[in-house]
Amino acid sequence: MKIIAIEEHWNSAGIRDALDRLPGGARDESVAFNTMGDNQPRLEDIGPGRIEAMDAAGIDISVLSVVTPATQALSAADAVPLARDANDEATDAVRAHPDRFRAFATLPTSDPQAAAAELERCATELGHVGAMVHGRTGTRTLDDPAYDDLFATAARLHQPVFIHPQIPSHELRDAAYQGLDPLIDLGLATFGWGWHLDAGLAALRLILRGTFDRYPDLQLVLGHWGEMLLFWMDRADSLSGIAKQLERRVSDYITANIHITSSGMLQERLLRHTLDCTTADRVLFSTDYPFHQPGAAAVGQFFDAVPDPADRFKIASGNAQALFRLP
């Protein structure tokens, strides 16, 4: 069975160095996770070492994406050229291994118009299959009207947009994620809670802003089994009663315009819950490499838990092939 993994991270040396140079108040402290263990050399290898890891997991194709926060913590002056360089570097990797890699575009969202232009370049010239963004940029949320051209471009070019978590703002962290222990505070604001709440909220705000009414062909991807949004979908539907401008219920947008991926969380109960909330046509596989590195046995056990062989094929590769227009 062919397996396509769609949230497989890498990093460019240029972006890494630019983030390391940021002053303390401007830094995304979660970049510390990128250097833990063997993460950094694995992130920066999009050649033979990456393919060896894919083979060990039984993965046929990986969709490469720059690790959070990519260029979104940088000024426009730095973000625009670094995003372009990263996209060119990813293209080189895909062209060197066309049967193993595809790539998501990295976008300089600190300049919304440049982000839309870079998405168009990546789609039409480089062959990227979508884009990954990381929620807000500074204080500007992803549903800000400044990004309307970006989503219009994504819809027009059939480029799915993956909303990946990033750390909450300093103001929110001060209010809700501090005061326990420095390491616990950071974990609570990132992988333990804050990352996922932030990404799910970004998607929900796009729904409430009417983004999918303006661009019904726009497709999003959420990792970590929907970034809490599926669990809270029934309650979020109550917003439909007061969001009178919307053409559909909140849950209708979630099930028609949002795809869900596993992000290495290969627990059967999460799979079952997802299939209770949306259809198998909307579920994609990913490992969140290198932060999760499941072996072939764990991957096989995960797919064995999908009872319907047709659904198993869809989740393993069929849905990714259709969404990202892969051969």
Secondary structure, 3 states (H helix, E strand, C coil): CCCEEEEEEECCHHHHHHHHCCCHHHCCHHHHHHHCCCHHHHHCCCCHHHHHHHHHHCCCEEEEEECCCCCCCCCHHHHHHHHHHHHHHHHHHHHHCCCCEEEEEECCCCCHHHHHHHHHHHHHHHCCCEEEECCCECCECCCCHHHHHHHHHHHHCCCCEEECCCCCCHHHHHHHCCCCCHHHHHHHHCCCCHHHHHHHHHHHHHHHCCHHHHCCCCCEEECHHHCCCCCCHHHHHHHHHCCCCCCCCHHHHHHHHEEEECCCCCCHHHHHHHHHHCCHHHEECCCCECCCCCCHHHHHHHHHCCCCHHHHHHHHHHHHHHHCCCC
